[in-house]
Amino acid sequence: MYKGFRSESFTAWAFMAPGLLFLAVFTFWPIIYGIPLSLTDYSVITETNYVGLDNFTRAFQDHNFLISLWNSLVYVLIVPVIQIISILMAILVNSRIPGVKMFRAAYYIPVVTSMVAVALIWSWLLGNNGVVNYLLLKAGIISEQVSWLSTSSTALYVLMFITMWKGLGYYMMLYLAGLQGIPADLYEAARVDGAGPLRLIVHVTLPLLRPHILFCTLISVMGAIRVFDEVYILTKGGPGTSTLTSSVYIFQKGLEQFNFGYASALGLIVSVMVGALSVLVFRLNRKGGVNSY
């Protein structure tokens, strides 16, 4: 038995090794290296000097960085929306309805589509002469064409919608896996006790999905804070600073202006914020189990 355990452990570590190596090189090492780098004015070109906590002091006096933090926090508002819709979609595609496999594939297609392609499609749909303006004008909802991505009051919310649209299928599949792991006996026992469809969802499905809700909410919050691709491709943080998120601003400071020391300090501040939000998510999802009805 001991030899078998050793063999299984070796196999498990062998499978995990590539992923752990990838994490160590591209995630853990940059975080560790970023700490001393944030205390310098490292910029590749000029001589590097130790500046202490000046970068952190400068960050909290940087108007654009504070705006980018606020925009990132606003982006987190899509988390509950995307989780609720994903759960409802998972319940729908978990039922025995005709063509359910086609629905699963259709909802998952945006997930496997590259963000560049998604951005190009939505930039065409949302253009002044795009399909969205055409349909809204025909329906009488708007009286004139709207520049959805060039208007400060709409650009951020449009980007949030695109992020939500692309991620729905991913979370739906995670919740679908959770739903298929719930024993059918629990539903049968609840029905015998007189529980209707709504009570089945509230008192059986949602409590047993709580570990999945915790995981999906956690990665969704981290994804919302770190959102980059769609923002950089479609607006680059504009118009003005209306869609400037923390990741885009850090990218601009680091890889466009070569101010790596300052960018590292900004990255550490955002990492602390993500860690605090993650702890909050854990505390709000500690309980589990089937509720009485």
Disulfide bonds with the S-S distance in Angstrom:
none
